[in-house]
Amino acid sequence: MGDPNPLVLIGIGSSFAFSGLFYCLYKEKKKELNKLKQIPIFRPDQHLVKVLNSTPHKRLNYVAVEGIIQADGEPLASRFVPRCFGVIQKITTEEHWKYFNFATRTWNSRRVNKKETSNSVSFSLVSPESYMPDVYVKVQNPLEASGSILERVYNKVKRAEEGVAGLVLQALSGEKPDAMVEEEEMLRVGSSLTGFGEVVLEGGQVAKLQAPKDGHQYILVSSDYRSFMDRHEASASMWKTLTAVTGITGAALLAGAVSSFFGNKDEKSK
């Protein structure tokens, strides 16, 4: 009677282990998705104003608001891209150097002197369906919210030129400049934004979106609500598929191992 192939046993164990892991991730994502679906969704329109006027203190504790970004005053102009305007701007510069590792006789890279400058102006969300907006939702403290909302609009790598001074520095220190990287990220005017937080009516047709006071997370997402939900549903579907694939693989390997084991046993008994 031959012993089971160790590689097959490892494959069986790994397949079932990954299947269990992926199932846990699927359940967590599904739970998160169900919580998101329970959050009321609004747009900056008269319906939102009507709902706010009907609530105590003219306040909604935790809702989602999707709209189009509009600067309250003059927007920020991109430093590098013509006719590109935003309400948040971050410019990053970083030097890339190479240093010689005498132990391995190879050149390795490192990043130094990273500098960031940020600018922002106040902005509001307006309805994507309104040509002349009449309801505004001011977004409070956007930099304090979680979520990735900046879009990279410019990136340039300027390679260092090796002159005489560079060669001397390289010979003396074993280091040499490699490149300078410039990058600009912006939250652009006219792009879609979905915010999850507390909404309070300030007066008339103006409300504000701010960090909730009940412990919920203040989130800003640089897309419309449907796209945001589609990404979460796709993620849950991916974990579900991986759970099924690894589970089926493990079951197939186990069935093959059991069949081989009893097949060998029958041959030995003849």
Number of C-alpha atoms within 10 A of each C-alpha: 12 9 7 12 11 9 9 15 15 11 16 21 15 16 21 18 16 17 24 16 14 22 20 15 18 21 14 14 19 19 12 13 16 11 10 16 10 9 12 12 17 18 22 27 21 13 12 21 21 12 14 18 16 11 10 8 10 18 18 20 15 23 18 21 26 26 26 22 26 24 21 14 10 13 19 20 17 20 12 13 11 8 7 15 20 25 23 25 23 18 19 15 18 17 19 20 18 18 17 16 12 9 6 8 8 10 14 12 13 11 14 11 9 11 11 12 10 12 12 17 14 17 23 22 30 27 23 18 12 12 8 8 15 14 22 24 29 24 20 15 12 20 11 12 19 13 14 11 22 17 15 14 15 15 15 12 15 13 12 15 10 13 8 9 9 15 13 14 13 17 11 9 10 15 20 21 19 20 18 17 17 17 17 23 20 25 24 27 18 16 16 22 22 26 29 26 26 22 26 21 21 13 11 11 17 17 24 19 26 24 23 17 12 10 8 13 15 21 19 23 20 21 18 18 19 11 13 14 15 11 11 17 14 11 17 22 15 15 22 20 16 17 24 16 15 20 22 15 18 24 15 13 18 17 13 12 17 13 12 14 16 12 12 14 13 11 9 10 7 5
